[in-house]
Amino acid sequence: MEIVGSVPPEPGAAPPRGPVAYEGVWRFTAPALDTSVPQARHAVRDLLAHQRVPAPDDLVQSLLLIVSELVTNAVRHAALLSPEIAVEVSIGPDWVRVAVEDNHPYRPKALMADQGRTGGRGLLLVQTITEEAGGVYDVQHTPSGGKVVWAALPLAAARAGLTATSPPRFR
């Protein structure tokens, strides 16, 4: 993994408090194969631990589930047009953002729960986990014609100590 920059401040946000040791942006690519799902999950878990991100275990588990769902969706639905996917983890002082990018142009939507189906609820799960954690989730087109699906969750410090901040805006 390599650092490719830092998380930009939200427009109109208070002046930065100065960088914290765990901040940064990491991006890695993987083939659009089933084996990439656990590899991506483990890479994100190891990154959060290595950077000593002050995230409670339930937040880490939520992030790992989100990564699993997003990578699984990219592998299942985009592999034909996107043999490689990218996973990006952005860590700021108050937020952790995970994103999965592929080159397929279809913009997925969260489906409502259908008791008769055994699948198809991944994005609904991502949306629900994100909202319950007080985070934000979106799907956006990339300049190359593909898409990036991302979720940003607040770190415990953002919810517990510092006055409530609005969710970050990502382009």
Secondary structure, DSSP 8 states (H G I E B T S, - for coil): -EE-------TT--------TT-EEEEEEEESSTTHHHHHHHHHHHHHHHTT----HHHHHHHHHHHHHHHHHHHHHHTTT-SEEEEEEEE-SSEEEEEEEES-----------TT-SS--HHHHHHHHHHHTT-EEEEEE-TTS-EEEEEEEE-HHHHHTS---------
